[in-house]
């Protein structure tokens, strides 16, 4: 709209248009300060919840070791956590769409605190961690679903960039926090704190860790309470499990059959399965190629995570929703760059290579994630679509990490595994690219995407 002071022939420059667009997003009356502030509250809630999730894994491992549990139980923690996403996908999606998202996030953090409490009072860490996974599975559809209710579609890539970037930072800081809390010089002063009139049975480092982590979950829950209601109507939750399973199956088929939904879902499913497998590959590769122990090899995961955060920020700044499908070749490139790991024996070369792998990963997954949320929101509702996404992605994690375990069991060298992994990722991304090109020849679905603010 032209102002009264502007002549009829005036046409703003592209730079002025961008400034006007930003001002319209931040200042226009229909996007109030309350909504802008609410987005930062969402970011804070997600950060503290993810921070606690990653610190909890270290605390749970410490508790297993206190119990002198078999070493093989430690990787089962991730299995128990992930299974909740797959088994309960049909139910958490409907749950997330049944009420305001802030309330779902609050309840989910409450479930996580409950799981921590059960672990403190003696429940086996594997079972308690599965309960925490239930809370995480319910939290995820609400966390991403609220973005589609809260923001215009053209801002989804930017919002996802912030969410993914902060999540990566929370992964790094949470792992570091969990590692610090198990150190005697940090844990003992916490155990020695004597609060007046309060007597607890906390007597071990692992239990103290759980208290601290529960407090972080509580901080996240408090932030959840301050997320403004988006005003979106929510359907009444169907209580019949058979109906929910049928409804989830319908949503699963609907999203996989959609021309753009199937492409974005295939990319994100492959990304998360490959990312989980790459965590184990990096540790074994660092040990064999550079002789790093477990502590130093684990830090290499943080290097990849920093790259992912950088790629997510770049994608948020450079890629719009309509251009999101153009990043698919980055996934092919990422798979090929991974193969370069077999030629690296020096830490000075390993760090930039892992950063590059992370940057390529973050750059192609964030726009695809935004596109998936957009299509899911249109087709079936945010909670249902994110539940389908979680089901597909975590099933991919279980399958790809299982294949990796089989390759280790078959005693393949880490270099052979790296090559097979890179070729697999690049090959699958190439197939996805060709599938998208075939879809476009049949119908130009990308042309329907709108980057305008509305």
C-alpha positions in Angstrom: 0.0 0.0 0.0 1.4 3.5 -0.9 1.5 6.2 1.7 -0.1 9.6 1.1 3.3 11.3 1.0 4.5 9.1 -1.9 3.9 10.1 -5.5 2.0 7.7 -7.8 5.1 7.0 -9.9 7.3 6.2 -6.9 8.6 2.6 -6.7 10.8 1.7 -3.8 14.2 0.1 -4.4 14.7 -3.6 -3.5 16.6 -2.7 -0.4 13.8 -0.3 0.7 11.3 -3.1 0.0 13.2 -5.5 2.2 13.2 -2.9 5.0 9.5 -2.2 4.6 8.8 -5.9 4.7 10.8 -6.3 8.0 9.0 -3.3 9.4 5.6 -4.7 8.4 6.5 -8.0 10.1 7.6 -6.3 13.3 5.5 -3.2 13.5 2.1 -3.8 11.8 -0.8 -3.7 14.2 -2.0 -7.2 13.3 1.3 -8.6 14.5 1.4 -7.2 18.0 4.3 -6.9 20.4 2.6 -9.7 22.4 3.1 -12.1 19.5 6.7 -11.0 18.8 7.5 -11.5 22.5 5.7 -14.8 22.5 8.1 -16.2 19.8 11.1 -15.5 22.1 9.3 -17.2 24.9 8.9 -20.3 22.7 12.6 -20.2 21.9 13.5 -20.0 25.6 11.2 -22.9 26.5 12.6 -25.1 23.8 16.2 -24.2 24.7 15.8 -25.2 28.4 13.9 -28.3 27.6 16.5 -29.5 25.1 19.3 -28.5 27.5 17.8 -30.8 30.2 17.2 -33.6 27.7 20.9 -33.8 26.8 22.2 -33.4 30.3 19.8 -36.2 31.4 21.4 -38.7 29.1 24.7 -38.3 30.9 23.0 -38.5 34.3 21.2 -41.7 33.3 24.5 -43.3 32.2 26.1 -42.3 35.5 23.2 -43.9 37.3 23.5 -47.2 35.3 27.2 -47.2 36.3 26.4 -46.7 39.9 24.1 -49.8 39.7 27.0 -51.7 38.0 24.7 -52.4 35.0 26.2 -54.1 31.9 27.8 -51.6 29.5 25.4 -52.7 26.8 22.6 -51.0 28.7 24.0 -47.6 28.0 23.1 -47.4 24.3 19.7 -48.9 25.1 18.9 -45.6 26.8 18.7 -44.0 23.3 16.6 -46.9 22.1 14.1 -46.6 24.9 13.9 -42.8 24.4 13.3 -43.1 20.6 10.8 -45.9 20.7 8.3 -43.6 22.3 8.3 -41.4 19.2 7.5 -44.4 17.0 5.0 -46.3 19.1 3.1 -43.3 20.3 3.1 -41.2 17.1 -0.6 -41.9 16.5 -1.6 -40.6 19.9 0.7 -37.6 20.5 -0.3 -36.0 17.3 -4.0 -36.0 18.2 -3.0 -34.9 21.7 -1.0 -31.9 20.4 -3.9 -30.8 18.2 -6.5 -31.2 21.0 -5.6 -28.1 23.1 -3.4 -25.0 23.0 0.2 -25.9 22.2 1.5 -24.1 25.3 -0.5 -26.4 27.5 0.7 -29.5 25.6 4.3 -28.3 26.1 3.7 -27.6 29.8 2.2 -31.1 30.3 5.1 -32.7 28.4 7.7 -31.0 30.6 5.7 -32.2 33.6 6.0 -35.8 32.3 9.8 -35.4 31.9 10.0 -34.1 35.5 8.0 -37.1 36.6 10.4 -39.5 34.8 13.4 -37.8 36.6 11.6 -38.2 39.9 11.0 -41.9 39.3 14.6 -42.3 38.5 15.6 -40.6 41.7 13.3 -42.9 43.8 14.7 -46.1 42.4 12.9 -47.0 39.1 15.3 -48.6 36.6 16.9 -45.8 34.5 15.9 -47.6 31.2 12.2 -47.5 32.2 12.3 -44.0 33.6 14.1 -42.7 30.5 11.4 -44.3 28.4 8.9 -42.2 30.3 11.0 -39.1 29.7 10.9 -40.1 26.0 7.1 -40.1 26.2 7.2 -36.5 27.3 9.6 -35.6 24.6 7.4 -37.4 22.0 4.4 -35.4 23.1 6.4 -32.1 23.3 7.8 -32.3 19.7 4.5 -31.9 17.7 3.5 -29.0 19.9 7.0 -27.3 19.7 7.0 -27.3 15.9 3.2 -27.1 15.4 2.9 -23.8 17.3 5.2 -22.1 14.8 2.6 -22.8 12.0 -0.1 -21.3 14.1 1.9 -18.4 15.4 3.8 -17.1 12.3 3.0 -16.4 8.6 4.1 -19.2 6.3 7.0 -17.2 4.7 8.6 -16.9 8.2 8.7 -20.6 8.8 12.2 -21.1 7.5 13.5 -18.2 9.7 11.7 -19.6 12.7 13.0 -23.1 12.1 16.5 -21.8 11.7 16.2 -20.2 15.2 14.7 -23.4 16.7 17.3 -25.7 15.1 20.2 -23.4 15.9 19.2 -23.1 19.6 18.6 -26.8 19.8 22.1 -27.5 18.6 23.5 -25.1 21.1 21.4 -26.8 23.8 22.8 -30.2 22.7 26.4 -29.0 23.1 25.7 -27.1 26.4 23.6 -29.9 27.8 26.2 -32.6 27.1 28.9 -30.3 28.7 26.6 -29.6 31.7 26.0 -33.3 32.2 29.7 -34.0 32.0 30.4 -31.3 34.5 27.8 -32.4 37.0 29.3 -35.9 37.3 32.7 -34.5 38.2 33.3 -34.9 42.0 34.6 -31.3 42.4 31.3 -29.9 41.1 28.9 -32.5 42.5 30.2 -32.7 46.1 29.6 -29.0 46.9 26.1 -29.4 45.6 25.5 -32.4 47.8 26.9 -30.5 50.7 24.3 -27.8 50.5 22.1 -27.8 53.6 18.8 -26.2 53.2 17.0 -25.3 56.5 14.0 -27.4 57.4 14.4 -29.5 54.3 15.7 -33.0 54.6 16.2 -35.1 51.4 17.4 -38.6 50.8 19.7 -37.4 48.0 23.1 -39.0 48.7 24.7 -39.7 45.3 26.1 -37.7 42.5 23.7 -39.2 40.0 20.7 -38.3 42.2 22.0 -34.7 42.6 22.3 -34.5 38.8 18.7 -35.4 38.4 17.6 -32.8 40.9 19.4 -30.1 38.9 18.1 -31.4 35.6 14.5 -31.5 37.0 14.9 -27.8 38.0 15.9 -27.0 34.4 12.8 -28.8 33.1 10.8 -26.7 35.6 12.3 -23.5 34.2 11.1 -24.7 30.7 7.7 -25.4 32.1 7.4 -21.9 33.6 8.3 -20.4 30.2 5.5 -22.6 28.7 3.0 -20.8 30.9 3.9 -17.4 29.4 3.4 -18.4 25.7 0.4 -16.5 24.5 -2.6 -18.4 23.1 -2.7 -18.2 19.3 -6.5 -18.3 19.2 -6.6 -21.3 16.9 -9.6 -23.6 17.3 -8.7 -27.1 18.4 -10.7 -30.2 17.7 -11.9 -32.4 20.6 -9.6 -35.3 21.3 -11.0 -38.6 20.2 -10.4 -41.2 23.0 -10.9 -44.3 20.9 -7.4 -45.8 20.3 -8.6 -47.5 17.1 -9.9 -44.2 15.7 -6.6 -42.6 16.6 -4.6 -45.3 14.8 -6.9 -45.0 11.8 -6.6 -41.2 11.8 -2.8 -41.4 12.1 -2.6 -43.9 9.2 -4.7 -41.6 7.1 -2.4 -38.7 7.9 0.7 -40.8 7.1 -0.7 -41.8 3.7 -1.9 -38.2 3.0 1.5 -36.6 3.7 3.5 -39.3 1.8 1.2 -38.9 -1.2 1.4 -35.1 -1.4 3.8 -34.0 -4.1 5.7 -31.6 -1.9 5.0 -33.4 1.4 6.6 -36.6 0.3 9.8 -34.8 -0.9 10.3 -32.8 2.3 9.4 -35.8 4.5 11.8 -38.1 2.7 14.6 -35.6 3.1 14.1 -35.0 6.8 13.6 -38.7 7.4 16.9 -39.5 5.7 18.6 -36.6 7.5 17.7 -37.7 11.1 18.5 -41.3 10.4 21.9 -40.4 8.9 22.6 -37.8 11.6 22.1 -40.4 14.4 24.3 -42.9 12.6 27.0 -40.3 11.9 27.3 -39.7 15.7 28.6 -43.3 16.1 30.7 -43.1 12.9 32.5 -40.0 14.0 33.5 -41.5 17.3 34.9 -44.7 15.7 36.5 -42.8 12.8 38.3 -40.4 15.2 39.6 -43.3 17.2 40.9 -45.3 14.2 42.2 -42.4 12.1 43.6 -40.0 14.7 43.9 -42.2 17.8 41.5 -40.0 19.9 40.0 -41.5 23.1 36.2 -41.4 23.8 36.3 -38.1 25.5 38.1 -36.2 22.7 36.2 -38.1 20.0 32.9 -37.1 21.5 34.0 -33.4 21.2 34.1 -34.0 17.4 30.3 -34.4 17.5 30.1 -30.9 18.9 32.1 -29.7 15.9 29.5 -31.2 13.6 26.7 -29.7 15.7 28.3 -26.2 15.3 28.4 -26.7 11.6 24.7 -27.7 11.6 23.8 -24.5 13.6 25.8 -22.4 11.1 24.0 -24.0 8.2 20.6 -23.5 9.9 21.3 -19.8 10.3 22.5 -19.4 6.7 19.4 -21.2 5.5 17.1 -18.9 7.6 18.7 -15.8 6.1 19.0 -16.9 2.4 16.2 -19.5 1.7 12.5 -18.7 1.4 9.7 -21.2 1.4 9.3 -21.1 -2.3 13.1 -21.7 -2.8 13.2 -24.5 -0.2 13.3 -27.4 -2.8 16.4 -25.9 -4.4 18.6 -27.1 -1.4 18.2 -30.8 -2.2 21.5 -30.9 -4.1 23.2 -29.9 -0.8 22.2 -33.3 0.6 23.9 -35.0 -2.3 27.0 -32.9 -1.7 26.9 -33.7 2.0 27.0 -37.5 1.3 29.9 -37.1 -1.0 31.9 -34.8 1.4 31.5 -37.5 4.1 33.5 -39.9 1.9 36.4 -37.5 2.3 36.7 -38.6 5.9 38.6 -41.7 4.8 41.5 -39.5 3.6 41.9 -37.4 6.8 44.4 -38.4 9.5 45.1 -34.9 10.9 43.0 -33.1 13.4 43.6 -29.8 11.7 41.9 -31.1 8.6 39.3 -33.1 10.4 37.7 -30.1 12.2 37.0 -28.0 9.0 35.8 -31.1 7.2 33.3 -31.9 10.0 32.2 -28.3 10.1 31.5 -28.4 6.4 29.5 -31.6 6.7 27.4 -29.9 9.5 26.9 -26.7 7.5 25.6 -28.7 4.4 23.3 -30.7 6.7 21.8 -27.7 8.4 21.5 -25.8 5.2 19.4 -28.4 3.4 17.3 -29.8 6.4 15.9 -26.5 7.8 14.1 -25.4 4.6 12.8 -28.9 4.1 11.5 -28.9 7.6 9.7 -25.6 7.1 8.2 -26.9 3.8 7.0 -30.1 5.6 5.4 -28.1 8.4 3.7 -25.9 5.8 2.2 -28.8 3.8 1.3 -30.7 7.0 -0.5 -27.7 8.4 -2.5 -27.3 5.2 -3.3 -31.0 4.8 -4.1 -32.2 8.3 -3.1 -29.8 11.1 0.2 -29.1 12.7 0.2 -31.7 15.5 -0.8 -34.6 13.2 1.8 -33.7 10.6 4.6 -33.4 13.1 3.6 -36.7 14.6 3.9 -38.3 11.2 7.3 -36.6 10.8 8.5 -37.9 14.2 7.3 -41.4 13.4 9.1 -41.5 10.0 12.3 -39.8 11.3 12.7 -41.9 14.4 11.9 -45.1 12.5 14.7 -44.1 10.2 17.0 -43.7 13.2 16.2 -47.2 14.5 16.8 -48.7 11.0 20.0 -46.9 10.1 21.6 -47.3 13.5 20.6 -51.0 13.4 22.3 -51.4 10.0 25.4 -49.7 11.4 25.4 -52.2 14.3 25.2 -55.0 11.8 28.1 -53.7 9.8 30.2 -53.4 13.0 29.1 -57.0 13.9 30.3 -58.1 10.5 33.7 -56.5 11.3 33.7 -54.1 8.4 36.5 -51.4 8.7 35.4 -47.9 9.6 36.7 -46.6 6.3 34.5 -49.0 4.4 31.5 -48.0 6.5 32.2 -44.3 5.9 32.3 -44.9 2.1 29.1 -47.0 2.1 27.4 -44.4 4.4 28.3 -41.5 2.1 27.3 -43.3 -1.1 24.0 -44.3 0.6 23.1 -40.7 1.6 24.2 -39.2 -1.8 22.3 -41.9 -3.7 19.1 -41.6 -1.8 19.2 -37.8 -2.1 19.7 -38.2 -5.8 16.6 -40.4 -6.0 14.6 -37.9 -4.0 15.8 -35.1 -6.4 14.7 -37.1 -9.4 11.3 -37.9 -7.8 10.7 -34.2 -7.2 11.6 -33.4 -10.9 9.1 -36.1 -12.0 6.5 -34.6 -9.8 7.1 -31.1 -11.2 6.8 -32.3 -14.7 3.3 -33.7 -13.8 2.2 -30.6 -11.9 4.1 -27.4 -10.8 3.3 -27.6 -7.1 6.2 -25.2 -6.2 4.4 -22.4 -8.0 1.6 -22.6 -5.5 4.0 -21.7 -2.6 3.7 -18.1 -1.5 6.5 -16.1 0.1 4.4 -13.0 0.6 3.6 -11.9 4.1 0.0 -12.4 5.0 
